[in-house]
Amino acid sequence: MNITRENIDALNAVVKVDIEKNDYADKVEKILSDYRKTANIPGFRKGHVPMGMVKKQYGKAVLVDEVNKLLQDALHKYLTEEKLDVLGNPLPKAQDDLNWDAENFTFEFELGLTPEFEVNLKSKKAITHYNIIADDKMIDDQVVNIQKQYGKLVSKNEVEENDEITGTFVNEDKDINSQTTLTLDKIKGKVNAKKFIGAKVGDVITLKTKGLFNDDHDLMTYLKVSHDDTHGLDIEVDFTINEVNTRELADLDQELFDKLFGKGNVTSVTELKEKIKEDAEKQFIQQSDQKLLNDVTEYLVENTKFNLPAEFLQKWIQTAGEEPLDEAQAKEEYEKSEKAMRYQLIESKLIIDNNLQINFDDLKAYTHEMIKGQMAQFGQMNPSEKELDDISARILSNQDEVKRLSEQLTSQKLLAFYKENVNLKTKEMSYDKFVKEVYGS
């Protein structure tokens, strides 16, 4: 067997594999001999079928199978030994004139080669890393929400601004008959809200659905209409008030603190606010980190220039999926996935060049921490090493979980690496301002 490579250019190559008779003959002969021992052919005793008949019936199929096995093994070994970084899989070149009655065979494969490139982590313009804080307003609002949640519901007869109103929306034509509870902060506009203020239990309020709620999707919640019907719904509904309740705020006392955080862990309103701030800002770190990861990814893809073997990759995409694609479909799929391909190459280079690979011990330790966090939520604060080992062994026996956790851990390692090596500027702001600046709402 002989394997040679012709480099077409920096991104494309053709590998030629020459297979001779002595590469496969002994294996084919042995398989046919084994067939002869077990073949059941009418007119012949088992094990006494003439070899010529066995070869005639099975020889071509066995030859093709063995040559293909040899071919795949040889190609894999060659790529490994030559340390060739290829994209996709080798693509066999069409051979319409292949003669399986010949003794020697030649096969050619197209290769798409990984481009060489350098990654510059130091952007001229610094990338923003947001430090999101819980401001006083957010903390005070959360304190009031806690007081409402644990407060006492007091029944009353007349609606005031902060009351909870239970009633029934009705429209016979649209078959709407929905009992619900709402607060006036959900209602859009002063005109609609004023219709409720001063209304009593038993009163019927007529309302127009268009512009009734701050979010049109609330029509699904309160009127029980479908998603399709919410958009552009412009009808009148009657709302009959069945109950009016106000929430008497819970006292900020030790009983409430113990109920929220366990006995003695919080002993004052100041500590309560500190705890709310701490918990909120832990959540904000995740959002800030995800934003940073997205922005660094975008920067690297846009500013790391290299070519891809586009023609080869489009050919490979045609046959890579469960269903074959035509040229136009493959081109469209390539254009959709090109950005992701580029980042995968950049990420892989960064991981290799900076020793960011994860091993089994890393994955096991990461899984232990994840399990501890989950158990802590249920009050199990000090699980034993055996418990952690047993649970992590079950998790890591599932290949889908291994893949998911490996991706999470790799993202964490890359994020830490970016924080140390990318040109960043820290920008501190409240959560509301962060949402407005980043998402525009």
C-alpha positions in Angstrom: 0.0 0.0 0.0 1.2 3.5 -0.9 -0.2 6.8 0.3 0.8 10.2 -1.2 -0.5 13.7 -0.8 -0.6 16.6 -3.3 -1.2 20.0 -1.7 -3.4 22.0 -4.1 -3.0 25.1 -2.0 -2.7 26.1 1.7 -6.3 24.9 2.3 -6.9 22.0 0.0 -5.1 18.7 -0.7 -5.7 15.4 -2.4 -4.6 12.1 -0.8 -4.0 9.2 -3.2 -4.2 5.6 -1.7 -2.8 2.8 -3.9 -3.9 -0.7 -2.7 -2.3 -3.8 -4.1 -3.4 -7.4 -4.2 -1.1 -8.5 -1.5 -2.6 -5.9 0.9 -6.0 -7.7 0.9 -5.6 -11.1 -0.7 -4.9 -13.2 2.5 -7.8 -11.6 4.4 -10.2 -12.1 1.6 -9.1 -15.7 1.2 -9.6 -16.4 4.9 -13.1 -14.9 5.0 -14.1 -16.9 1.9 -12.7 -20.1 3.5 -14.8 -19.5 6.6 -17.8 -18.9 4.4 -17.1 -22.3 2.7 -17.2 -24.1 6.1 -20.6 -22.7 7.0 -22.3 -22.1 3.7 -25.7 -23.8 3.1 -26.1 -24.3 -0.6 -28.6 -26.8 -2.0 -26.9 -29.9 -3.5 -23.8 -29.7 -1.3 -23.0 -31.0 2.1 -22.1 -28.3 4.7 -18.3 -27.6 4.4 -18.0 -29.2 1.0 -19.1 -26.4 -1.3 -16.5 -25.9 -4.0 -14.4 -22.8 -3.4 -15.0 -21.6 -6.9 -18.7 -21.5 -6.2 -18.1 -19.6 -2.9 -15.9 -17.1 -4.7 -18.5 -16.6 -7.5 -21.3 -16.0 -5.0 -19.5 -14.0 -2.3 -16.1 -13.0 -3.6 -16.9 -9.5 -5.0 -18.8 -8.4 -1.9 -16.0 -9.6 0.4 -13.4 -7.9 -1.7 -15.2 -4.6 -1.7 -15.8 -4.8 2.0 -12.2 -5.6 2.9 -10.8 -3.0 0.5 -13.0 -0.3 2.1 -11.9 -1.3 5.6 -8.3 -1.2 4.6 -8.9 2.2 3.0 -10.5 3.8 6.0 -7.9 2.4 8.4 -5.1 3.5 6.2 -6.5 7.0 5.8 -7.1 7.5 9.5 -3.6 6.3 10.3 -2.1 8.5 7.7 -3.9 11.6 9.0 -2.9 10.8 12.5 0.8 10.2 11.8 1.1 13.2 9.5 -0.7 15.3 12.2 -2.9 16.8 9.5 -5.6 19.2 10.9 -8.5 18.7 8.6 -12.0 20.2 8.4 -15.0 17.9 8.0 -14.1 14.5 6.7 -12.1 13.4 3.7 -14.3 13.3 0.6 -13.8 10.4 -1.9 -13.4 11.6 -5.5 -15.9 10.0 -7.9 -14.5 7.1 -9.9 -17.0 6.0 -12.5 -14.5 3.7 -14.2 -13.5 1.7 -11.0 -12.9 -1.9 -12.0 -13.4 -4.3 -9.1 -12.2 -7.2 -11.3 -8.7 -5.6 -11.3 -6.0 -6.7 -8.7 -4.8 -3.2 -7.8 -6.9 -0.1 -6.9 -6.3 3.6 -6.6 -8.5 5.9 -4.6 -8.3 9.7 -4.2 -9.7 11.8 -1.4 -10.1 15.6 -1.1 -9.0 17.2 2.1 -10.0 20.6 3.6 -7.0 21.8 5.7 -7.2 23.9 8.8 -5.9 27.4 8.1 -2.9 28.9 9.9 -3.6 32.1 11.7 -2.7 34.2 14.8 -5.1 35.5 17.4 -4.7 39.0 18.7 -6.5 39.4 22.1 -5.6 43.0 22.6 -8.2 45.1 20.8 -7.5 48.8 20.1 -10.9 49.7 21.6 -11.4 48.1 25.1 -14.3 45.7 25.4 -16.7 46.6 28.2 -17.0 44.3 31.2 -20.1 45.3 33.2 -20.1 45.3 36.9 -23.8 45.2 37.7 -24.9 46.4 41.1 -28.1 46.2 43.1 -29.0 49.9 43.7 -30.9 51.2 46.7 -34.2 51.4 44.7 -34.0 47.7 43.7 -33.2 46.6 47.2 -36.0 48.7 48.7 -38.4 47.3 46.1 -37.4 43.8 47.0 -37.9 44.4 50.7 -41.5 45.6 50.0 -42.1 42.6 47.7 -41.0 40.3 50.6 -43.3 42.1 53.0 -46.2 41.7 50.5 -45.4 38.0 49.9 -45.4 37.2 53.6 -48.0 39.8 54.6 -51.7 39.3 55.5 -54.5 39.5 52.8 -57.2 41.8 54.1 -60.6 41.8 52.4 -62.3 45.2 51.6 -65.2 46.5 49.6 -63.8 49.4 47.5 -60.8 49.4 45.1 -57.8 51.6 45.9 -54.5 51.9 43.9 -52.4 49.1 45.3 -55.2 46.5 45.8 -55.5 43.0 44.4 -58.8 42.7 42.4 -60.3 39.3 41.7 -63.0 39.3 39.0 -64.3 37.8 35.8 -63.7 39.0 32.2 -66.6 38.2 29.9 -67.3 38.6 26.2 -69.9 36.2 24.8 -69.1 36.7 21.1 -65.5 35.6 21.7 -66.5 33.0 24.3 -64.4 34.7 27.0 -65.3 33.9 30.6 -62.1 34.1 32.7 -61.8 34.5 36.4 -58.5 36.1 37.4 -56.7 38.3 39.9 -54.8 41.4 38.9 -53.2 44.6 40.2 -53.5 48.0 38.6 -49.8 48.2 37.7 -50.7 45.8 34.9 -53.3 48.1 33.4 -52.1 50.5 30.7 -53.0 54.2 30.9 -54.6 56.4 33.6 -58.1 56.3 31.9 -58.4 52.5 32.3 -56.9 52.6 35.8 -59.4 55.3 36.9 -62.3 53.0 36.0 -61.2 50.7 38.8 -60.5 53.3 41.5 -63.5 53.6 43.8 -65.3 50.6 42.2 -67.0 48.2 44.6 -67.5 44.4 44.8 -70.3 43.5 42.4 -69.6 46.4 40.0 -69.2 45.7 36.3 -66.5 47.7 34.4 -66.6 47.8 30.6 -63.1 47.9 29.0 -61.6 47.8 25.5 -58.9 45.1 25.1 -56.8 47.3 22.7 -54.2 48.9 24.9 -55.7 47.5 28.1 -52.4 46.0 29.4 -48.8 47.3 29.4 -47.9 44.0 27.7 -50.4 42.7 25.1 -49.4 39.1 26.0 -51.1 39.7 29.4 -54.4 39.1 27.5 -53.4 35.5 27.3 -53.0 35.4 31.1 -56.0 37.4 32.2 -58.5 36.7 29.4 -57.3 33.2 28.5 -57.2 34.0 24.8 -54.8 32.3 22.4 -51.4 33.8 21.4 -52.7 34.5 17.9 -55.8 36.3 19.2 -53.8 38.7 21.4 -52.3 40.6 18.6 -54.7 43.2 17.3 -57.6 42.1 19.6 -60.0 45.0 19.7 -63.2 44.2 21.5 -65.1 45.2 24.6 -65.1 43.0 27.7 -67.1 43.3 30.9 -65.1 42.8 34.2 -67.2 41.9 37.2 -65.5 42.6 40.5 -65.8 39.6 42.8 -63.3 40.4 45.5 -61.1 43.3 46.6 -58.1 42.6 48.9 -55.2 44.6 50.2 -52.0 43.2 51.4 -51.0 44.2 54.9 -47.2 44.3 54.8 -45.4 41.8 57.0 -43.4 43.2 59.9 -39.6 43.2 59.3 -38.9 41.2 62.5 -36.8 38.3 63.6 -39.6 35.8 62.8 -39.6 36.9 59.2 -35.8 36.9 59.0 -35.6 33.4 60.3 -38.3 32.2 57.9 -36.3 33.7 55.0 -32.7 32.8 55.8 -32.7 30.3 58.7 -32.6 30.9 62.4 -30.2 33.7 63.4 -28.5 34.2 60.0 -30.0 37.7 59.6 -30.9 39.8 62.6 -31.6 43.3 61.3 -33.1 45.2 58.3 -29.5 46.3 57.4 -28.4 42.7 57.3 -31.5 41.8 55.3 -30.7 44.5 52.7 -27.1 43.3 52.6 -28.2 39.7 51.9 -30.6 40.8 49.2 -27.8 42.9 47.6 -25.4 39.9 47.8 -27.8 37.4 46.3 -28.9 39.7 43.5 -25.3 40.6 42.5 -24.4 36.9 42.4 -27.1 36.5 39.7 -25.9 39.6 37.9 -22.4 38.2 37.6 -23.7 35.4 35.4 -25.4 37.9 33.1 -22.3 40.2 33.0 -20.1 37.2 32.2 -22.3 35.9 29.4 -22.4 39.4 27.9 -18.6 39.5 28.1 -18.2 36.1 26.5 -20.6 37.1 23.7 -18.7 40.4 23.1 -15.2 38.7 23.1 -16.5 36.0 20.7 -17.8 38.7 18.4 -14.5 40.6 18.5 -12.4 37.5 17.8 -14.5 36.4 14.9 -14.6 39.8 13.3 -10.9 40.6 13.8 -9.1 37.2 13.3 -8.7 37.0 9.6 -8.2 33.7 7.7 -9.6 31.9 4.7 -11.6 28.7 4.8 -11.7 26.0 2.1 -15.3 27.1 1.3 -15.8 25.0 -1.8 -14.7 21.8 0.0 -16.8 22.6 3.1 -19.9 23.1 1.0 -19.3 19.8 -0.7 -18.8 18.1 2.6 -22.0 19.7 4.0 -24.0 18.1 1.2 -23.3 14.6 2.6 -22.6 15.3 6.3 -26.2 15.4 7.6 -28.9 12.7 7.8 -30.5 13.9 4.6 -28.3 14.8 1.5 -28.4 18.5 0.4 -28.2 19.9 -3.1 -25.5 22.6 -3.9 -27.8 25.6 -3.2 -28.9 24.1 0.2 -25.3 23.3 1.2 -24.2 26.9 0.3 -27.0 28.3 2.4 -26.1 26.1 5.3 -22.4 27.0 5.0 -23.2 30.7 5.1 -25.3 30.2 8.2 -22.7 28.2 10.0 -19.5 29.9 8.8 -19.3 32.3 11.8 -19.6 29.4 14.2 -16.9 27.4 12.3 -14.5 30.3 12.5 -15.1 30.7 16.3 -14.6 27.0 16.8 -11.2 27.2 15.1 -10.2 30.3 17.1 -11.4 28.7 20.4 -9.5 25.4 19.6 -6.3 27.3 18.9 -6.6 29.4 22.1 -7.3 26.2 24.2 -4.3 24.4 22.7 -1.8 27.3 22.7 -2.7 28.3 26.3 -3.1 24.8 27.9 -6.8 25.3 28.7 -7.7 21.7 28.0 -9.9 20.0 30.6 -9.1 16.5 31.9 -11.2 14.0 33.8 -10.1 15.2 37.2 -11.2 18.8 36.2 -14.5 17.5 35.1 -15.0 15.4 38.2 -14.1 18.4 40.5 -16.5 20.6 38.6 -19.3 18.0 38.9 -18.7 17.7 42.6 -19.1 21.5 43.0 -22.3 21.4 41.0 -23.7 18.6 43.1 -22.8 20.4 46.4 -24.6 23.5 45.2 -27.8 21.5 44.3 -27.7 19.6 47.6 -27.3 22.9 49.6 -30.6 24.1 48.1 -32.3 21.2 50.0 -30.4 21.8 53.3 -27.7 19.2 52.8 -24.7 21.3 53.5 -21.9 18.7 54.1 -22.2 15.7 51.8 -19.5 13.0 52.1 -16.9 12.4 49.5 -18.5 9.0 48.9 -21.9 10.6 48.2 -20.3 13.0 45.8 -18.3 10.3 44.1 -21.4 8.0 43.7 -23.6 10.8 42.3 -20.9 12.2 39.9 -20.1 8.6 38.7 -23.8 8.3 37.6 -23.8 11.7 36.0 -20.5 11.1 34.1 -21.6 7.7 32.8 -24.0 9.6 30.6 -22.2 10.9 27.5 -24.7 13.7 26.9 -24.0 15.0 30.4 -20.3 14.7 29.9 -20.5 16.8 26.8 -22.8 19.4 28.4 -20.6 19.7 31.5 -17.4 19.8 29.4 -18.8 22.7 27.4 -19.7 24.6 30.6 -16.3 24.1 32.1 -14.5 25.0 28.9 -16.5 28.2 28.8 -15.5 29.0 32.4 -11.8 28.4 31.6 -12.0 30.6 28.5 -13.9 33.3 30.4 -11.2 33.4 33.1 -8.5 33.5 30.4 -10.3 36.4 28.6 -10.6 38.4 31.8 -6.8 38.2 32.3 -5.7 38.7 28.7 -8.3 40.7 26.7 -8.2 44.5 26.7 -11.2 45.3 29.0 -12.7 48.3 30.7 -15.0 47.9 33.7 -18.3 49.8 33.7 -20.4 49.9 36.8 -24.1 50.4 36.6 -27.5 49.3 38.1 -29.3 46.4 36.6 -32.0 48.6 35.1 -29.4 50.7 33.3 -27.6 47.6 32.2 -30.8 46.1 30.6 -31.5 49.5 28.9 -27.9 49.9 27.5 -27.5 46.3 26.4 -31.0 45.3 25.3 -32.5 48.7 24.6 -35.5 48.2 26.8 
